[in-house]
Amino acid sequence: MTSQGDIATVSLPKREQTLEEVKRTQHFAQECIELLRHAPDFQLAFNKFIPSYHHHFNRQCRVSDYGFGKLIELFESIPQTVEVTEDANGERLLQLTQPERVKVLTDQITLLIQSTNEQRDA
């Protein structure tokens, strides 16, 4: 604990993830892509994530499985996949990062072209 005038700061060291937790977190990042690729603008209200995850994957999202205590910490561990932003009203939103949005759009356009070609050839 450090003290600056009347302000006291307490620092707790972060626990390192185990190798298994790192692997689970990488898999979680892929699940976030799967979930958010179906959401409008590839985004979802932060408070809707847990029910949406449960509905989509038919299982609970337990943050402790990934070595974290809070959901926000889990998202902060995958900044290359998901960004946490706020809307005009200050509500937190989850959104795929721009590179991930491009990948999803590329996949969707490719599927659309393939489907169109298959219909034309049939």
N, C-alpha and C positions, 0 to 999 in steps of 0.2 A: 504494500500500500504506500502510495506517495501522497504528499500533501503540498498543495500550492495555495497559500493563504487560507481561505475558508473552504477550499474544495479538496475533497479526498477522492482518490481514484483507486479502485480495486481492480487488479488484473488477474485473470484466471488463464493459465496456459491452456491452449487447445490440445485436446488429445489427438494423437496421430491415428489415422485410419489403419486398420489391418489390411493386408492384401485382399482378403475376402471382401471386406467392406468397399475397397476401391473397385473391385470387379462388379459388385452389386451397384455401386454408384454409376459406373459406366453403362450398365444395363438400364438403370433408371433413366439416364439421359436419353437412351434410345426409346424408352417407353414415353418420355415426355414428347419426343418428336411424333411418335405414333398418336398420342392423344391430341396434341395441339395442331396436327395437320388437318384434323377434322373440324377445328374450331374456326369461327369467322375471324378473318384477319390473323389467323394463327395465334390468337391470344385468348386468355381466360382470366376471369377475376380470381385473384389469389384465394379468396375464401370459398371458391367453387372447385378448387383443384381436388381436394380430398374426396368429396362425393363423386366428382367426375371420374377420378382415377378408379374408385371402387366400382362404379357402374361399368366403365369400359373394360377393366381387367378382371372384374369379379373377385377382387381380393383387396384387403386393407393395405394401405401404404403406411408402414411403420418406419418412422424416421430413424429410430434406434437401430434398425437393421443395417443402416448405412454408416453408423458411427456418429450420428449427430443428435442433438437434443431438441432442435427446432427445425421446422420445415424450411424456414428462410435460409438457414445454414446449409441445408441440402442443396437448395437452388443456387446459392452462392458458390458451391463447389463445382458447378457445371456451367461456368459463364460462357463457354464456347457454344452452348446449346440453348440456354434459356436466359432471358433478361427479365428482371423485376423492375417494372416502371409504375408510374402513377397516372391515372386519368385526370381530367380537369377538376374532378371533385375530390381528388386526393385518395381515391380508392386504388389499392395496389393491384397491378395486373401482371400476369405472366405472359411472355411472348417469346416465340422462337427468335433467335438472333437472325440478323439479316442473311448471313451465309446459309443458315439452315432453312430459312424461308425460300431462298433461291433454289436449294436442292429439292425441296418439296414441290415447288412450282415446276421445276424441270421434270421431275418424275411424273407429275400430273399431266403435263403437256405431252410427254413421251407416250403415256398410256392413251391419251386422247387420239394422238396421231396413229398409233398402232391399231386402235379400235376402229378408227375411220378407214384405214387401209384394209382391214379385215372385212368390214362391211362392204366396201367397194369391190373387193375381189370375190366376194361370195355370190 
